[in-house]
Amino acid sequence: MKKTIQELKPFLILWSTQSLSRLGSSMTGFALTLWLYEATSSALKMALASVCSYAPYVLMSIFAGALSDRWDKRKTMLISDAFAALCTVAVLVLLKTASLRPWHLYVLNALNGLMNTVQSPAGDVAMTLLTPKEHYQRVSGLKSFTNSLNTILHPILATALFSLAGLSGVIYVDLCTFFAAFGALLFVVRIPSPAAPSEGADKEGLLASARDGLSYLRNNSLILRLILFLAGVNLIASAFDAVLPPYVLSRENGGEAALGLVTACAGFASLLGSVLATLLPPPKNRVRVIVVSILFSLGVENLILAFVRTPLWWCLAQLAGWSVIPLMNANMDVIIRSTVPTEMQGRVFSCRNTLQFFTIPIGTFLGGFMVDKVCAPLMTHASGIPALLFGTGGGSGAALMMLMLGVSGIVLCLVFGSILSRYRYPIEAEAAEERY
């Protein structure tokens, strides 16, 4: 055990400090969501903050792998982290001078999203370079654990701090976590240089790199169709993410504490699902597990939330919906990593990120727009069966939107389930690799 800790010491320092910094950033993001709703009472304006943050990431991801491979990982992470901290300081200054407006957050989120495009792959590669191969599985488990723990803790801690010290108190904590991570990376951790790229790879342009990744996907229909399926899933899931805060915050039994608890339940369910995914034996049909998991998640969670009005049921819906997501992620990861040749993975993953995640800003915008401009007005004077099903007043429009998302998720899974039913991984996956 002591030998293992010694071998993993550089990784453990980087992993623990970066995880702490991500927790601080997540707390600030959650607190800004609460501030935006207090300032605007608009689901659409809350959604726009997420759109501005994610759109640059989606647009530039197709080139991120090639850029990250060319740049020094440590310097890239230091510059990106420092830039994110400056954006946070800008929010604090605007807040203290009573000048903070929603559009400020949109601009700062867009800049942060652009920097995260290269910071994220650089961080992933740095973790790999610091980890001996025999510890890859253990390191993967640690990263999954901290991601789930972050999802559990950040809404609870942010809600408590926001209530006690306001947005500025959350930002001060975020900056403290930044200095811990930045100092460790600057003064303690030394990231080894990766193997030098081949001459051809080094000279390959960004467009050529993107073309290679797209060409591979075009010739491998199983991977491409799974990615397109998940793009549809992300459209619905991101709309759900935009609808959930106004749904909980505006309900009679809701509020900031309820939103923190409901969000934390998603992290707790993910943690349990990660354990389940680790313990279960490999399935006979990974494609079917992916489709069924999504069908259960999108269908059950949204349909429950559409018709219930108490925090207990909201938490149970989150637990049900998020518990199966790690099963989907695990099986999707196995299919892609065992199908795509190692030398192609960087380019293919960059293209996958763009194709699979471009629907997230679209879905986020649609979720906020539909609640503010369509569903809420429809439910303003609702009576009879609609009022009985979705309630009246605050949150009723969001509840109607939950029903629409649940039905859309079920239809999506049934259509793609039929398309993907003829694939039986790993036979087709191995054949695809041989064709390439």
C-alpha positions in Angstrom: 0.0 0.0 0.0 2.8 2.4 0.9 4.6 1.6 -2.4 1.4 2.3 -4.3 0.9 5.6 -2.6 4.5 6.6 -3.3 4.1 5.6 -7.0 0.9 7.7 -7.3 2.1 10.6 -5.2 2.4 13.2 -8.1 -1.0 12.0 -9.4 -2.6 12.2 -6.0 -1.4 15.7 -5.4 -2.7 16.9 -8.8 -5.9 14.9 -8.5 -6.8 16.1 -5.0 -6.1 19.8 -5.6 -7.7 19.9 -9.0 -10.8 18.1 -7.6 -11.0 20.7 -4.8 -10.7 23.5 -7.3 -13.5 21.9 -9.4 -15.7 21.7 -6.3 -15.1 25.4 -5.7 -16.0 26.3 -9.3 -19.1 24.1 -9.2 -20.2 25.9 -6.0 -19.8 29.3 -7.7 -21.7 28.1 -10.8 -24.6 26.8 -8.6 -24.6 30.1 -6.5 -24.7 32.1 -9.8 -27.8 30.1 -10.8 -29.5 31.1 -7.6 -28.4 34.7 -8.1 -29.7 34.8 -11.7 -33.1 33.4 -10.7 -33.4 35.9 -7.9 -32.4 38.7 -10.3 -34.5 37.7 -13.3 -37.1 35.0 -12.3 -36.5 33.7 -15.9 -35.8 30.2 -16.9 -34.6 31.4 -20.3 -32.1 33.9 -18.9 -30.7 31.2 -16.6 -30.4 28.8 -19.5 -28.5 31.4 -21.6 -25.7 31.4 -19.0 -25.2 27.7 -19.6 -25.5 28.1 -23.4 -22.7 30.8 -23.3 -20.5 28.5 -21.3 -21.0 25.4 -23.4 -21.2 26.7 -26.9 -17.5 27.6 -27.3 -16.5 24.2 -25.9 -18.7 22.5 -28.5 -17.6 24.6 -31.4 -13.9 24.2 -30.7 -13.8 20.6 -29.4 -13.2 19.2 -32.8 -9.8 20.9 -32.8 -9.0 20.6 -29.1 -7.3 17.3 -29.3 -4.8 18.5 -31.9 -4.2 21.8 -30.0 -3.7 20.0 -26.7 -1.2 17.6 -28.2 0.9 20.5 -29.4 1.0 22.5 -26.2 2.8 22.0 -22.9 0.3 20.4 -20.6 1.4 22.1 -17.4 1.6 25.6 -18.9 -1.8 25.1 -20.6 -3.4 24.1 -17.3 -1.8 27.0 -15.4 -2.9 29.6 -17.9 -6.4 28.2 -18.2 -6.8 28.0 -14.4 -5.5 31.6 -13.9 -7.8 32.9 -16.6 -10.8 31.2 -14.9 -9.8 32.7 -11.6 -9.6 36.2 -13.2 -13.1 35.7 -14.5 -14.3 34.8 -11.0 -12.5 37.9 -9.6 -14.3 40.0 -12.2 -17.7 38.7 -11.0 -16.7 39.5 -7.4 -15.7 43.1 -8.3 -18.9 43.6 -10.3 -20.9 42.2 -7.4 -19.2 44.4 -4.8 -19.7 47.5 -6.9 -23.4 46.6 -7.4 -22.7 46.5 -11.2 -23.2 42.8 -11.8 -25.8 42.1 -14.6 -26.8 38.9 -16.3 -25.0 39.8 -19.5 -21.7 40.0 -17.6 -22.1 36.4 -16.7 -22.9 35.4 -20.3 -19.6 37.0 -21.6 -17.5 35.6 -18.8 -19.0 32.1 -19.2 -18.3 32.2 -22.9 -14.6 33.1 -22.2 -14.3 30.4 -19.6 -15.9 27.8 -21.9 -13.3 28.7 -24.6 -10.4 28.2 -22.2 -11.9 24.9 -20.9 -11.8 23.6 -24.5 -8.0 23.1 -24.2 -7.7 22.9 -20.4 -9.9 19.8 -20.1 -7.9 17.5 -22.6 -4.6 18.9 -21.2 -5.7 17.9 -17.7 -6.8 14.4 -18.9 -3.4 13.8 -20.6 -1.5 15.1 -17.5 -3.3 12.6 -15.3 -2.3 9.8 -17.7 1.3 10.9 -17.8 1.6 10.9 -14.0 0.0 7.5 -13.6 1.9 4.1 -14.1 -0.1 1.8 -16.4 -0.7 -0.8 -13.7 -2.7 1.9 -11.8 -5.0 3.1 -14.6 -8.1 1.2 -13.3 -7.5 2.5 -9.7 -7.0 6.1 -10.9 -10.2 5.8 -13.1 -12.1 4.8 -10.0 -10.8 7.8 -8.0 -11.7 10.2 -10.7 -15.2 8.8 -11.0 -15.6 8.9 -7.2 -14.6 12.6 -7.0 -16.9 13.5 -9.9 -19.8 12.0 -8.1 -18.8 13.5 -4.7 -18.6 16.9 -6.4 -22.1 16.5 -7.7 -23.3 15.5 -4.2 -21.5 18.2 -2.3 -21.5 21.4 -4.4 -25.2 22.2 -4.3 -25.4 21.5 -0.5 -22.3 23.6 0.3 -23.2 26.3 -2.2 -26.8 26.6 -0.8 -25.6 26.8 2.8 -22.9 29.4 2.0 -25.2 31.4 -0.3 -27.7 31.6 2.5 -25.1 32.6 5.2 -22.7 34.8 3.2 -24.3 35.5 -0.1 -22.7 35.1 -3.5 -19.5 36.8 -2.4 -18.9 34.2 0.3 -19.1 31.4 -2.2 -16.7 33.2 -4.5 -14.1 33.6 -1.7 -14.2 29.9 -1.1 -13.8 29.2 -4.8 -10.7 31.5 -5.0 -9.1 29.7 -2.0 -9.5 26.3 -3.8 -8.0 27.9 -6.9 -4.9 29.0 -5.0 -4.4 25.5 -3.6 -4.6 23.9 -7.0 -2.6 26.5 -8.8 0.2 26.4 -6.1 0.4 22.6 -6.2 0.7 22.6 -10.0 3.2 25.5 -10.1 5.5 24.5 -7.2 5.0 20.8 -6.5 3.8 18.7 -9.5 6.1 18.1 -12.4 4.4 16.6 -15.4 6.6 14.4 -17.7 6.7 15.2 -21.4 4.8 12.8 -23.6 6.5 10.8 -26.3 7.4 13.0 -29.3 4.8 12.8 -32.1 5.7 11.4 -35.4 6.9 13.8 -38.0 3.7 13.4 -40.0 1.4 13.8 -37.0 3.4 16.9 -35.9 2.9 18.6 -39.3 -0.7 17.5 -39.6 -3.0 20.6 -39.7 -6.1 21.0 -37.5 -8.5 20.6 -40.4 -6.7 17.4 -41.5 -6.9 16.0 -38.0 -10.6 16.8 -37.8 -11.1 15.2 -41.3 -9.4 12.0 -40.2 -11.7 11.7 -37.1 -14.9 12.4 -39.2 -13.7 9.9 -41.9 -13.3 7.2 -39.3 -16.8 7.8 -37.9 -18.3 7.8 -41.3 -16.9 4.4 -42.0 -18.0 2.9 -38.7 -21.8 3.0 -38.5 -22.1 1.5 -35.0 -20.1 4.2 -33.4 -21.6 7.0 -35.5 -25.2 6.0 -34.7 -24.5 5.6 -31.0 -23.0 9.1 -31.0 -26.0 10.5 -32.9 -28.3 8.8 -30.4 -26.5 10.3 -27.5 -26.7 13.7 -29.3 -30.5 13.4 -29.2 -30.3 12.3 -25.5 -28.2 15.3 -24.7 -30.8 17.6 -26.4 -33.5 16.3 -24.0 -31.2 16.0 -20.9 -29.9 19.6 -21.4 -33.4 20.9 -21.7 -34.2 19.1 -18.5 -31.2 20.8 -16.8 -32.6 24.1 -17.8 -36.1 23.3 -16.6 -35.2 21.7 -13.2 -34.1 24.9 -11.3 -37.2 27.0 -12.1 -39.3 23.9 -11.5 -38.0 23.5 -8.0 -37.3 27.1 -7.1 -40.8 28.3 -8.0 -42.9 25.4 -6.5 -44.8 26.0 -3.3 -42.6 23.3 -1.5 -39.4 24.3 -3.3 -36.8 26.9 -2.8 -33.0 27.1 -2.7 -32.6 24.3 -0.1 -34.8 22.0 -2.0 -32.9 22.6 -5.2 -29.6 21.8 -3.4 -31.0 18.6 -2.0 -32.5 17.5 -5.3 -29.3 18.2 -7.2 -27.2 16.4 -4.6 -29.4 13.3 -5.1 -28.3 13.1 -8.7 -24.7 12.9 -7.5 -25.5 10.3 -4.9 -27.4 8.2 -7.5 -24.4 8.5 -9.8 -22.1 7.3 -7.1 -24.3 4.2 -6.4 -24.5 3.6 -10.2 -20.8 3.7 -10.5 -20.4 1.0 -7.9 -23.1 -1.0 -9.6 -21.3 -0.6 -13.0 -18.1 -1.8 -11.4 -19.6 -4.9 -9.8 -21.9 -6.2 -12.6 -20.5 -8.7 -15.0 -20.1 -7.6 -18.7 -23.5 -7.7 -20.5 -24.1 -9.8 -23.6 -25.3 -6.8 -25.5 -23.8 -3.5 -24.6 -25.9 -1.6 -27.1 -29.1 -2.8 -25.6 -27.9 -1.8 -22.1 -27.2 1.8 -23.4 -30.6 2.2 -24.9 -32.6 0.6 -22.0 -30.6 2.7 -19.5 -31.5 5.9 -21.3 -35.1 4.9 -21.8 -35.5 4.3 -18.1 -33.7 7.5 -17.1 -35.5 9.9 -19.5 -38.8 8.3 -19.2 -39.1 7.5 -15.5 -37.5 10.7 -14.1 -39.4 13.2 -16.3 -42.7 11.5 -16.0 -42.5 11.4 -12.2 -41.4 15.0 -11.9 -44.3 16.1 -14.2 -47.0 14.9 -11.8 -45.5 15.2 -8.2 -45.2 18.3 -6.0 -43.1 17.4 -3.0 -39.3 17.4 -2.4 -39.4 13.7 -1.4 -40.7 12.6 -4.8 -38.4 15.0 -6.6 -35.4 13.3 -4.8 -36.7 9.8 -5.6 -37.1 10.8 -9.3 -33.5 12.0 -9.4 -32.3 8.9 -7.7 -34.1 6.7 -10.2 -33.1 8.7 -13.3 -29.4 9.1 -12.5 -28.7 5.7 -11.0 -28.5 4.1 -14.5 -26.4 6.7 -16.2 -23.1 5.2 -15.1 -24.2 1.9 -16.7 -24.7 3.7 -20.0 -21.4 5.6 -19.7 -19.4 2.5 -18.9 -20.8 0.4 -21.8 -20.4 3.3 -24.2 -16.8 3.8 -23.1 -16.0 0.1 -23.5 -17.4 0.1 -27.0 -15.5 3.2 -28.2 -12.2 2.4 -26.5 -12.1 -1.2 -27.7 -13.3 -0.3 -31.3 -11.4 2.8 -32.1 -7.6 2.2 -32.7 -5.5 3.9 -30.1 -3.6 6.0 -32.6 -7.0 7.4 -33.8 -8.7 8.0 -30.4 -7.6 11.6 -29.9 -9.0 12.7 -33.3 -12.1 10.5 -33.0 -12.8 11.7 -29.4 -12.5 15.3 -30.5 -15.0 14.8 -33.3 -17.3 12.8 -31.0 -17.3 15.7 -28.5 -18.5 18.1 -31.2 -21.1 15.7 -32.7 -22.4 14.4 -29.4 -22.4 17.6 -27.4 -23.5 20.2 -30.0 -27.1 19.7 -29.0 -26.5 20.7 -25.3 -26.5 24.5 -25.8 -29.5 24.0 -28.2 -31.4 21.9 -25.6 -30.5 24.3 -22.8 -31.9 27.3 -24.8 -35.0 25.4 -25.8 -35.7 24.3 -22.2 -35.6 27.8 -20.9 -37.5 29.2 -23.9 -40.3 26.7 -23.7 -40.9 27.3 -20.0 -40.9 31.1 -20.2 -42.6 31.6 -23.5 -44.8 28.6 -24.1 -45.6 26.3 -21.1 -45.8 29.0 -18.3 -48.2 31.2 -20.3 -50.3 28.1 -21.2 -50.6 27.2 -17.5 -51.3 30.7 -16.3 -55.1 30.3 -16.4 -55.2 26.5 -16.5 -58.2 24.7 -15.0 -59.7 21.3 -15.0 -57.5 18.3 -16.0 -54.3 20.4 -16.8 -54.5 22.1 -13.4 -55.2 18.7 -11.7 -52.2 17.1 -13.4 -49.6 19.9 -13.2 -50.9 22.2 -10.5 -51.3 26.0 -10.9 -49.1 28.9 -10.3 -45.3 28.8 -10.1 -43.7 25.6 -11.5 -46.8 24.3 -13.4 -45.4 25.4 -16.8 -42.1 23.6 -15.9 -44.1 20.5 -14.9 -45.8 20.5 -18.3 -42.4 20.7 -20.0 -41.2 17.7 -17.9 -44.0 15.7 -19.4 -43.0 16.8 -22.9 -39.4 15.8 -22.3 -40.4 12.4 -20.9 -42.5 11.6 -23.9 -39.7 12.8 -26.3 -37.2 10.7 -24.5 -39.3 7.6 -24.8 -39.9 8.1 -28.5 -36.2 8.8 -29.1 -35.1 5.6 -27.4 -37.7 3.5 -29.3 -36.7 4.9 -32.7 -32.9 4.5 -32.1 -33.4 1.2 -30.3 -35.0 -0.2 -33.5 -32.1 1.2 -35.6 -29.4 -0.1 -33.3 -31.1 -3.5 -32.6 -29.3 -5.2 -35.5 -25.8 -4.5 -34.0 -24.4 -7.0 -31.6 -21.2 -5.7 -30.0 -18.4 -6.8 -30.1 -18.8 -8.6 -33.4 -19.6 -5.5 -35.4 -17.1 -3.4 -33.5 -14.3 -5.8 -34.3 -15.3 -5.9 -37.9 -15.4 -2.1 -38.1 -11.9 -1.9 -36.7 -10.7 -4.4 -39.4 -12.4 -2.5 -42.1 -10.6 0.7 -41.1 
